[in-house]
Amino acid sequence: MCLRTAFLAVNYTDRYLDIAMVKKTKFQLLGATCLHVASKCEDVSYIRVEDLAMSADNVFTSVEVLRMEEKLLNALNFTLSWVVLTSVCAWRLGSGSAALDFLDVYERLIPIIPKKTSMLARYLLELALQECEFLAFPPSKVAVCCLSMALDAIDGSPMVRRSARRTGVSSHRY
């Protein structure tokens, strides 16, 4: 499973919860269903419903996942393509492609991003998934802030100023 799959599953969950009520006992089923749908959209080999049911200690069945998938898709009007934190509008960063991985785009623009900085930025992106306050901001802005924080924390280098000029987001704003 790729990282984008997890971010997409959280996006589906958030959007579904904005529309529909879910009983506490069915929340794990919703999460597994969102992961299944996101995996089918993103991964070469998607997560099977049988595997999800088994990994959840058979709290729900494969049939329940498929029924929830139908409810989810109808509630989201089959709108499954979405900008998530790991993807940003590349035009804003000066790249021609519209859906590249955020850190890959930055690594092209700023040739050398140390592995430690890249890993911290990914970690900050994953932390942002857990806080509902970040839903109020565009994914691109959260992603740029995470990278800027990582660059500033690890390097404190001029890359942060260069990043601020390209994106319009400076470290003084967060």
Helices and strands as residue ranges (DSSP letters): H 3-19, G 24-26, H 27-42, H 49-55, H 62-75, H 90-93, H 102-109, H 115-129, G 132-136, H 139-154, H 159-167, G 171-173
